Amino acid sequence: MSNSFHFGDSVTQYGDHNVGIIKNQGPTDPKAALRELVTAVAALRGQVPAEDREVLDESLEAIGDGAAPPSVLRRALRNISGVASLVTAGAPVVESIRRILDSFES
């Protein structure tokens, strides 16, 4: 069996035969989550074609400092997630988007 751990994962095991990874260990502050996304997108940019970089750049511009209207924010996050889901290196971006959405819901 293979385990896949990512930055921010918290794993606690008591006893035998326990399997599980606790997610949602990232920032709960929307601004911190947004900074995390910008960093993850910057790392992703070099691994996607020019047209996808354009989508990433336009989406980050639309998000701005996070004060964009909810519909604009969601559309931009969907666009970024779409690009990120096409490449293996996009997993941190998708995770950052999930944290942003979680932070706005809490």
N, C-alpha and C positions, 0 to 999 in steps of 0.2 A: 504494500500500500504506500502511496506517495502522499506526503503532506506538502501543502503549499502555503507558506506564510508570507505576509506582506507587512511592510512598515505599519505600525499601529495595531497589529493583531495582538490580542491578549489571550494566552492559553493557560488554563489552570486545569490540572488533572488530579483527582483523588481516587484511589483504588485502581482496580484493573478494568480493562475493556471499556474505557471511556473514550469517546470520540467527539470532538467538537471544537470549533473556533468561535470566539465571541467577536462579532463585528461591532460597528458603531463606536469605536474607540477614538474617532477623530474629533476635531474641534466641534463644539456645539455653537460657537459664536459665528454668526453669518459672515462677518468680515474676515475672520481667520479661515473659514472654509473657502471664501472667495480667493484669498491670497494663496491657499494651497492649490486651488484650481489653476490660477495663473501660472504658478511654478510648474505644475504638471503639463499644462498645455505648451509652455516654452520648451520643455524636454521632448514633447511629442512632435513639434513643428518640423524638426530636421528629419523625421522619419516618414513623412507623408509627401505626396506630390504637391506641386505648386497650387493647383486648384483647391486642394484640401487645406493648405496653409491659408489661402484667401478666406475660406469659410471660417477657419479658426480665428483669424484676425478680425473679421467683421463681427463675429459673435462676441468676442471679448470686448470690442469697442461698444457694441450694443449694451452689454452688461454694465460697462463702466465701473463705478464704485459700488455697484450692487443696489443702487437706488432706482433702477429701471422699473417700470410698471411690471407687475407679475406676468402679464401675457408676453411682454418682450423678453423678460428674463427666462421664462420657460422655453420660448422658441429658440433663444440663443443656446440654452443648455441642451436642448434636443439636437441642435445642429452640431454642437461640439461632441456630444455623445455619439452621434452618427458617424462622424469622422473617426473618433477614437475606437469605436467598436470594430472598425475594419482592419486594425493592426494589433498585433500582440502587445506592442508597447503602449497601447491605449488604455490598458487596465487601470493604471493609477488615475487617469483622467476620469474614467467612468466612476471610480470610487469617490473621487472628489466631488463630482456632480451629485452623487447620492448623498454625500454629507451636506452639501449645500441645501438640497431639498429637505433633508431631515432637519437642518437647523432652522429653516423657515417654518416648518410645521410644528416645532416644539415651542 
